[in-house]
Amino acid sequence: MKFTELEIHEHLLDAITYMGFNELTPIQEQAIPEILKGNDLIACAQTGTGKTAAFLLPILNQITSLPAGTTTTLIIVPTRELAIQIDQQVQGIGYNIGVNSIAIYGGGGGDDWGQQKIALTKGADIVVATPGKLISHLNMGYVKFDTIKFLILDEADRMLDIGFYDDIVKIISYLPKERQTLMFSATMAPNIRTLANKILNNPSEINIAVSKPAEGVLQAAYLCYDYQKIDLINHLVSENTEYSSILIFCSTKKKVTDIAKSLKRNNLKSEAISSDLEQDEREKVLLAFRSKQTRILVATDVLSRGIDIKEINLIINFDVPGDAEDYVHRVGRTARADATGVALTLVNEDDMIKFHRIEQFIEQQIFKIPIPEKFGAGPKWDTHSSKHKTGPRNFKRFNGKKGSGQRQKPDKK
């Protein structure tokens, strides 16, 4: 289905066409008509499937018929990065229809607070906010949400994982009961159902490819010990110069710092990003990565959701994510939309069972690659699972040595 087949404002169609989009993704094709009908909606779709446009387009279309100068839409998101991203998309898509928006998030200074207060009191059409910061403004008593007609919860499962359930319920207590509510989530866990039953009114329900990596992601794993990992990272990014945009995820801020320092010592252009950075520093680092001034970005899991950076060629999980859903979201940073990409995970001996659970969750056996001989032997794949394939020819180039990517014999059980 093409965007031109939708019954939406011509200026919105112009913006979509200008941005290079022609055909709807599955989540857009199912969600947009339901939202245009005015139905509440709970939609389950993985990251990178176009769900932001799935709610922005119909909401912006409905805003065109409402009085200007009032806040009609509240979008609640888990992170400042996602708030900034959605705010930028509102400005891009809604520019020709005169819609204005404000992103409300923490980490800034007094000037940011003042600007946010002005926007909240003067009536920005769309408010995109993280729960904690928005509650800080609500507690001051000057925010009036009595004109809200549309409430969107994006990455709802992530917000509940972080512990925002009570904050969300409190925010909703400030809103009119008569409104259209949309909930987007990557999973349909029981706590999502509980929240949906509390805040949605007879919602339509959509499920699109729940928590599975995009088809364009070529996945593999290296079996290695922890002491081999940083050297292996340096090897991978040095040998594969064709990858111009590389994102490395790890579980702690200390690891982020250690990896970034090692890469810089090897003259590999990289930057680190974590919650230790002030917001303006984080935005500067992200801008450099988006514009390809920085080739390698090392990050904690804060970036695994809600960051729309195009053409990331390679994702490396320095360690196995805490759960399967985090793996899906990390891997989802590459191969967005119809693109392709590579996702590699470094698996030590202690994380093999956890990694196997990820394979079971995504219903896919991930290729195992032996590390290059110069790093010594790595651990053998050892779980109580079925036999796994390892080292396909497609991945030989990562080891930088002919023959190092050949298949291993699976363990006999």
C-alpha angles and dihedrals in degrees: 000000000000126000089237088067091063120096096235135127114292092231089059090050089050090053093049092048091048089053089055100251119136111153128047121243116233093262091050093047092053101035104043097061091047092050092047088055088058096246125149110244141201111193128184115200136143123249117276096033097110098259094144091064088042090070102025097058098054093040092050089047091055093045090061089072095048128088114272123240098044130101105245103159134051120187115189118199136173101236141037090235092059091045090054092045095052092044089054091049091050090053092048099046097034099043095102094050095051097244116155129199142183131210113220114198142134131252098069133102136255093285090060091051091052093049091048092050092051092050093047094050098039094050117255107199093232128028117196110191148166111231100241097050093044091053089053088059093043090053090058090065101229098099115097117189098172091117095055111128100164129046120184125185109196122192087008094171091055092051091053091047089055090050103255097133096108092042091053092049090049093050091049090054087068093055131086113263090226103074142108112258125197125187122193121188138162091221137030100223120166093259089056089054090049092053092043092053089051101049108021126081114217092319129200111237130219128183119189121179095318113223101335126132115254115267091243093064114102104206131198140153135219117214106218145141120254094251090057097052104084093046089048091051091053090048094050096050094041095050097043101060092158089076107086098175120045128172120195120195126197136169103242139041090235091058090049089055095044094050094046092050092050093049092050091049086058091050093250111146105240144144134200126225129187140133089283090078122086114244096255090051091050092051091049091051092048092048091053090050093047092050091049092243086121115047099191128039119190113200147165119239091277087094098048092093134038102017115118105198113155127221100019101167102189135028119192122192103205088196133011111276119249094252140005095259091056088052091053092050094047092049088045091071088080130052091032116180106343097338126112130230146159127250120192127185126197108219122193126197093266095052099051095097091047090050091049089054088055089053090051091048095052091037092232135111110227119216116252118217123199113233118248113280093243090071093055127241120324127210120285120247104264125175134121089252134109121283117290131212118237141192109007117197090253089071100048091099093064092067093051093217128094112250096012091107097055120131120275121218110253117246115263114237 
